Amino acid sequence: MPKREVIQLALRLRNFGINLYERLNQDSKNSSKPPSSDNPYQKNKAQPDGDAKEQSNDQVQEAGDESDGDKTPEGRLDSTDQEDPPKRKPGRQPGSKGYWRKDKPEAQKSEHHYPRRCIICMRRLEEAALPHTAHYTFELERRSSGIEIICTIHYYYAAVCACGHENFEKPGEGYISVVEGRKRNVKLTEHTIVGPMLAAFIASLSRRGGMSRKKIQEFLRSWLNFDLSVGLICKSIREAGIACYPVVEELIDDLQKEETVHLDETPWYQKGVFCWLWVAISKSTAIYRIGTRKKAELAQLITAAFLGWLITDGYRAYRSYTKRQRCLAHLIRKAVALTGAVDKDVQKNGEWFLRELRGLIKAMAQGEGGRKECRPILARLKRACNLGSSSDHAKLKALANEILNDWDAVVAFVKNPGLPATNNEAERALRWAVMYRKITFGTRTSEGSQSYAALISVIETCRLRGVEPWDFIASTIARGRKGLAPLAIA
């Protein structure tokens, strides 16, 4: 090349390298990228550049204890200035004025609850009793013309037994979710203003629709002419998930009886804690779980009682299971990446891998006639792996060794024709959870993570079994508030 062209090429490469370096250091704080694009592993780490003073100032700014206007040019507070008070906790503050409903609720229905037996002598009581307490409940009812919120007043009576003991009928109570440091724990109880179907409806707007608490409040006010506080909306969402805890425990037992289970995981955010969202899905059961990426989390989904086949990607935690089918779609994507390499030989090897992997899937899809073509395809694929394992190209060598080291799992569907060649079921099951994560940026507490995972497990399982999910969830909430075990998903 002429000297002038070499100089121009060097300048273009220099500018290209600078552009890549600047893009590498961009995040949501110094560009228009969303916070979800930030590296979760470096969110809580100090920046490597800059002195200790700059790092400490940045940390103070992130904590929200100082503002730019209160700082001196040196980045320190003036001696005459006072430090801002600590950030207040979310929610209603102690001593603040309470807000109540403007108008008294007008009940369209009334329900009467009588004590049936004496708790001392177990004698049957007469219905001649006096009311001792009452409360209102707003419930969502489905009608042929749409939906409507109905107000019901519940009366609870007290009756005196012949033995002299006075018996009181009280609202039912169920499971209490305890979180350390919280002012008021979530308790499943019938003494609440939100009915089971209305709670399920609110949970569907949040967990399925990705709406914030404020938007749900606006939706209820605008379209149903019903006011509800943000605190009660949040409690209703949590209640729906907490009520589903026992259902998920039964689903885990059902999962161990399945012949094939698809497994996959994706990153999840929990307010400063980097977690993973796992999914295990079969033909009739789906279970989600939020936790670490350690093998211990996998053991909570797939126990020693499971004797079927696992369809997974190449994550090492799965490799201890002998009956496993490796997803070929992941390998095909890596082969496609090799076809775009600069080196012509690497391109040809990538096309070779791509041709054999796709040909293997196509041959198995043809049935008995296509299986005869699998033996030469497997021989060519193994030869391509042996040649690629000695290559100097890092990605080509990694793909070849990956297939060789996991060969039995890669070709398991050839020896067992009933197995799928890809893990698309788990990928699809995670898709709408990933969309929810992008909208809401994950969850804030461990209880919220567990509640969300339990709720979407029930929703997806109901879909697989042909059951209306929100009717079942409303029934589960109603039984949980009475302290009863939930019904099984048919």
Beta strands, then each sheet from edge to edge (+ up, - down):
strand 1: 109-113
strand 2: 130-143
strand 3: 146-160
strand 4: 166-168
strand 5: 173-177
strand 6: 186-189
strand 7: 260-270
strand 8: 273-281
strand 9: 286-291
strand 10: 309-312
strand 11: 324-326
sheet 1: 1+ 3+ 2-
sheet 2: 1+ 3+ 4-
sheet 3: 5+ 6-
sheet 4: 9+ 8- 7+ 10+ 11+
end
